[in-house]
Amino acid sequence: MAFTGQLYIDGEWTAGTGDGTFETFDPSTGSVIGTAVEASATDVDAAVDAAARAFADPAWRDMTPAARGKLLWRIADLIEQHADELGQLESRDVGQVVGFARGSMAGAADMFRYFAGWTTKLDGTVSSISVPGHLHYTRREPIGVCALITPWNFPLAIAVWKLAPALATGNTVVLKPAEQTPLTTTRLVELVEEAGVPKGVVNLVTGGPEVGQALVDHPRVDKVSFTGSTEVGRSIVRASAGNLKRVSLELGGKAPSIVLKDADLDQAVIGSMLGGLFNSGQACAAYSRFYVDSSRVDEFTDRLGSAMSGMKLGPGLSPDTQLGPLVSQEQLSRVEGYVKSGLEQGAEVVLGGKRANGDLAAGFFFEPTLFRGVTHDMTIAREEIFGPVLPVISYDDPDELVAQANDTDYGLVACVWTKDVALGHRLAHGIRAGEVYINSMPMLDPAAPWGGFKASGWGREMAANALDAYTETKGIWVNLGG
């Protein structure tokens, strides 16, 4: 059944005020699977105005923390009840392996439940002031209208990372998913409506960069939370300076995976492969440059190539698929360009290196690709590829590893493979990244903060840290008449 999207503004589904629409594609076939509304400037205004009214409405403003927590728990229940449907939608729209997508839905439900628990724990403090006859205490209050702008690689999961803490802390929101992948965010908003969230608290606008820019520029938007490219993140910071909006950013990455001489190669090979190729490498946290001790680099590369060659490439909805397509023709062309760059700069392709053909030719499939003979200064070792391309770099001096890992604009994720736990900790302390994994592929949990250093972003998603991103601290002074 073809998808026909609508906007959701002030508790009503609408085709919007303009006549613009855009198509969304199945990356596995390249075929159109639906159309969505290109929101107009008038639509964006209406969504922001609805959110502003809802923020001031006692139905939301004065809802007790316990009632708000129950509402979030109800959303979690609905996500869980519709997890199979949501997983299939995500697979169709993004190309994700359906089992992986289904797991993301379980994680989304867990995220709402985690933040449901926080609604009754947003405590202030009584300050130990030295002013006689006065009391000072603090309250944590919501920021206001939040624009939540989400990417195409994990549409529902990242929408939930933002939506759950925003609602838990009493904000109102306008959600704007990436134009490539509107399906699951639209369905999520339907479930939010079914859960009984008051009208205007959650609004949905769809469309391209112009819609996102209209939200960023809007004078009544108090906060922007964006996940996407570093380039766009910088533009949001520039635009937000005009009215000093609060901004949270989760941006790009170029994660080093460091394989030390003593590493368990069985563990390092499988973990590196899964860490580099999950979601077909379309993840800011994907391991995307591999530093391997020179005495073991050949064995590691051979074993990694053998493991990668056994991965089943295919449509995300096929139960035996292990690696799905890229999200779009644009992304496919981008990956092809990086592979060409690697070859031109002297790296050697061990495996893959080209678009898949045969039965997969119509989709946006790229073969899992492994490079050897890569040097630290090559483009494929320095820039974010966002595809199934793994460059292996040999090193001789372990004392240079921290400097090489840190020699990047990014600082989101890093990994160290070693049997020496103390050494692993020392490297983790020295690497400038928001998340460092020791002997593990990337992991997430609602209770663990997520975010990066440097050009990988501002602020943190998830955990108690996310509450800071959606609240202001108010101080209140009381003259006790002393």
KABELKA-V352663 format. One record per residue. PHI is phi in whole degrees, -180 to 180 (999 if undefined). OMEGA is omega in whole degrees, 0 to 359 (* if undefined). BURIAL is 1 if it has 9 or more other ideal C-beta (glycine too) atoms within 8 Angstrom, else 0. Layout:
PHI,OMEGA,BURIAL / PHI,OMEGA,BURIAL
This chain:
999,183,0 / -71,179,0 / -84,173,1 / -126,186,0 / -85,173,1 / -136,172,1 / -88,176,1 / -126,186,1 / -134,176,1 / 56,176,1 / 79,181,1 / -129,173,0 / -86,187,0 / -147,175,1 / -83,178,0 / 85,184,1 / -97,179,0 / -98,178,1 / -119,182,0 / -84,173,1 / -137,174,0 / -143,183,1 / -95,172,0 / -121,192,1 / -119,169,1 / -86,183,1 / -63,181,1 / -75,183,1 / -125,186,0 / 76,184,1 / -91,179,0 / -73,178,1 / -116,177,1 / 169,178,1 / -130,178,1 / -132,183,1 / -85,170,1 / -88,184,1 / -63,177,1 / -89,176,1 / -61,177,0 / -64,178,0 / -64,179,1 / -62,177,1 / -57,182,1 / -64,180,1 / -66,179,1 / -67,179,1 / -62,178,1 / -62,179,1 / -65,179,1 / -67,178,1 / -65,180,1 / -64,179,1 / -63,180,1 / -90,184,0 / -76,178,1 / -57,180,0 / -59,177,0 / -106,185,1 / -59,185,1 / -102,176,0 / -61,181,1 / -68,177,0 / -55,180,0 / -64,179,0 / -67,178,0 / -65,177,1 / -62,178,1 / -63,179,1 / -64,177,1 / -64,178,1 / -64,178,1 / -64,176,1 / -61,178,1 / -59,179,1 / -60,181,1 / -68,176,1 / -60,180,1 / -63,180,1 / -65,183,0 / -108,186,1 / -61,180,1 / -64,178,0 / -61,181,0 / -64,178,1 / -62,179,1 / -68,176,1 / -61,180,1 / -62,179,1 / -64,179,1 / -64,189,1 / -85,183,1 / -102,187,1 / 94,181,1 / -61,170,1 / -57,192,1 / -63,178,1 / -64,177,0 / -65,179,1 / -62,179,1 / -62,176,1 / -65,177,1 / -63,180,1 / -69,175,1 / -62,177,1 / -64,179,1 / -65,177,1 / -63,178,1 / -61,181,1 / -64,178,1 / -63,180,1 / -67,179,1 / -60,182,1 / -76,171,1 / -59,178,1 / -68,182,1 / -80,185,1 / -59,182,1 / -97,184,0 / -129,179,0 / -85,188,1 / -83,167,0 / -92,180,0 / -135,168,0 / -99,188,0 / -86,178,0 / -86,184,0 / -80,180,0 / -114,178,0 / -100,183,0 / -61,173,0 / 73,181,0 / -133,174,1 / -117,174,0 / -130,175,1 / -140,182,1 / -119,173,1 / -126,172,0 / -103,185,1 / -121,180,1 / -65,181,1 / -73,182,1 / 140,180,1 / -85,183,1 / -114,172,1 / -92,182,1 / -109,186,1 / -111,192,1 / -116,185,1 / -92,183,1 / -92,188,1 / -82,175,1 / -137,192,1 / -59,184,1 / -76,183,1 / -58,184,1 / -74,172,1 / -59,180,1 / -70,176,1 / -53,183,1 / -90,186,1 / -67,185,1 / -61,179,1 / -69,178,1 / -62,179,1 / -73,181,1 / -58,182,1 / -94,172,1 / 93,177,1 / -80,168,1 / -117,192,1 / -139,164,1 / -122,179,1 / -90,175,1 / -134,178,1 / -77,174,1 / -59,183,1 / -65,180,1 / -71,192,1 / -141,182,1 / -89,194,1 / -65,187,1 / -73,177,1 / -66,176,1 / -61,180,1 / -66,177,1 / -59,180,1 / -65,174,1 / -60,179,0 / -70,175,1 / -61,177,1 / -63,180,1 / -62,180,0 / -68,178,1 / 100,176,0 / -63,183,1 / -57,183,1 / -61,179,0 / 86,181,1 / -70,177,1 / -122,178,1 / -128,183,1 / -130,170,1 / -126,180,1 / -120,179,1 / 145,185,1 / -91,185,0 / -59,181,0 / -63,179,0 / -69,177,1 / -61,180,1 / -64,179,1 / -62,177,1 / -68,181,1 / -62,183,1 / -81,191,0 / -67,184,1 / -68,182,0 / -99,171,0 / -87,184,1 / -92,187,1 / -150,173,1 / -120,171,1 / -117,187,1 / -129,168,1 / -122,181,1 / 168,186,1 / -77,178,0 / -64,179,1 / -60,179,0 / -68,177,1 / -57,178,1 / -63,180,0 / -66,178,0 / -66,178,1 / -61,180,1 / -62,182,0 / -68,184,1 / -73,181,1 / -65,183,0 / -59,178,0 / -124,174,0 / 55,174,0 / -61,168,1 / -73,184,0 / -136,168,1 / -121,184,1 / -135,169,1 / -123,195,1 / -117,189,1 / -80,179,1 / -156,173,1 / -144,194,1 / -74,173,1 / -80,171,1 / -116,188,1 / -103,181,1 / -105,182,1 / -79,186,1 / -59,184,0 / -92,186,0 / -63,170,1 / -75,187,0 / -66,176,1 / -57,181,0 / -68,184,1 / -67,181,1 / -67,182,1 / -66,180,1 / -64,178,1 / -68,179,1 / -64,181,1 / -67,179,1 / -69,180,1 / -92,189,1 / -112,179,1 / -63,186,1 / 56,180,1 / 57,179,1 / 78,182,1 / -89,182,1 / -151,180,1 / -65,180,1 / -93,184,1 / -63,174,1 / -67,190,1 / -136,168,1 / -153,191,1 / -117,179,1 / -98,187,1 / -125,178,1 / -53,187,1 / -60,180,0 / -75,184,0 / -127,188,1 / -65,181,1 / -66,179,0 / -64,180,0 / -60,183,1 / -64,179,1 / -62,182,0 / -71,177,1 / -66,178,1 / -62,179,1 / -64,179,0 / -66,181,1 / -66,182,1 / -65,180,0 / -88,181,0 / -76,181,1 / -87,178,0 / -92,181,1 / -180,179,1 / -60,183,1 / -60,182,1 / -81,178,1 / -75,187,0 / -64,182,0 / -96,180,0 / -72,175,1 / -112,181,0 / -140,183,1 / -92,181,1 / -78,166,1 / -78,192,1 / -75,187,1 / -158,174,1 / -63,178,0 / -60,180,0 / -69,177,1 / -61,180,1 / -65,178,0 / -62,180,1 / -65,177,1 / -58,179,1 / -64,179,0 / -70,177,1 / -63,177,1 / -60,179,0 / -61,179,1 / -60,179,1 / -65,181,1 / -65,181,0 / -92,170,1 / 105,177,0 / -77,182,1 / -113,176,0 / -79,176,1 / -89,186,0 / -152,174,1 / 74,178,1 / 94,182,0 / -152,176,0 / -67,178,1 / -71,180,1 / -121,180,0 / 67,183,0 / -65,183,0 / -100,188,1 / -63,183,1 / -76,181,0 / -90,184,1 / -101,185,1 / -93,174,1 / -129,183,1 / -64,174,1 / -58,193,1 / -123,180,1 / -124,176,1 / -110,168,1 / -120,181,1 / 70,180,0 / -85,174,1 / -112,188,0 / -61,184,1 / -92,180,0 / -70,181,1 / -58,182,1 / -69,177,1 / -95,187,1 / -119,185,1 / -105,180,0 / -75,183,1 / -86,181,1 / 63,179,1 / -164,186,1 / -83,185,1 / -124,185,1 / -116,178,1 / -95,181,1 / -103,183,1 / -121,179,1 / -85,175,0 / -131,178,1 / -109,187,0 / -109,181,0 / -63,179,0 / -69,180,0 / -92,188,0 / -64,181,1 / -63,179,1 / -63,179,0 / -69,178,1 / -61,183,1 / -86,182,1 / -81,183,0 / -160,175,1 / -72,188,0 / -97,177,1 / -165,181,1 / -93,189,1 / -137,170,1 / -148,180,1 / -142,176,1 / -128,177,1 / -109,182,1 / -163,171,1 / -90,181,0 / -92,186,0 / -62,180,0 / -62,178,0 / -65,177,1 / -57,179,1 / -65,181,1 / -63,178,0 / -65,180,1 / -60,179,1 / -69,184,0 / -86,183,0 / -80,181,1 / -87,180,0 / -148,181,1 / -71,180,1 / -134,174,1 / -126,180,1 / -105,175,1 / -114,180,1 / 58,183,1 / -155,167,0 / -77,181,1 / -59,179,1 / -129,176,0 / -135,173,0 / -156,180,0 / -55,183,1 / -87,182,0 / -109,180,1 / -64,184,1 / -133,177,1 / 166,189,1 / -127,172,1 / -93,170,0 / 52,184,1 / -79,176,1 / -89,171,1 / 140,176,1 / -123,174,0 / 84,183,1 / -133,170,1 / -97,174,1 / 67,179,1 / 60,179,1 / -62,180,0 / -59,182,1 / -65,179,1 / -64,178,1 / -65,182,1 / -72,185,1 / -122,179,1 / -133,170,1 / -113,175,0 / -98,178,1 / -109,174,0 / -99,181,0 / -125,179,0 / -105,179,0 / -126,174,0 / -81,183,0 / -86,176,0 / 82,182,0 / -84,*,0
